[in-house]
Amino acid sequence: MSAIPAPLGAVHRPFSSTPPEDGYGPLVRRAQSEYLEMPGLSLTLDQACRLWALDRETCDRVLQDLVAEGFVTVSERGSYVRRTTA
């Protein structure tokens, strides 16, 4: 499986591999910004881990926080997608 290509002009800034001292908040905000910058972004847990350079446990926690906030939802295929407000 190949990596997700970055948009033209994008600078890949990997997350820290460990959560910051102030918790997961900064990681969650960073993930939100990725979803805002790329409308239609749909990621599996494994894809999100690779895109954000996070270990599986940390990435899962970030995605679960986004789900709890109602910012993303899990599609029928198991991908995390930005929740639409209609």
Buried (B, 14 or more C-beta within 10 A) or exposed (E): EEEEEEEEEEEEEEBEEEBEEEEBEBBBEBBBEBBEEBEEBBBBBEBBBBBBEBEEEBBBBBBBBBBEEEBBEBEEEEBBBBBEEE
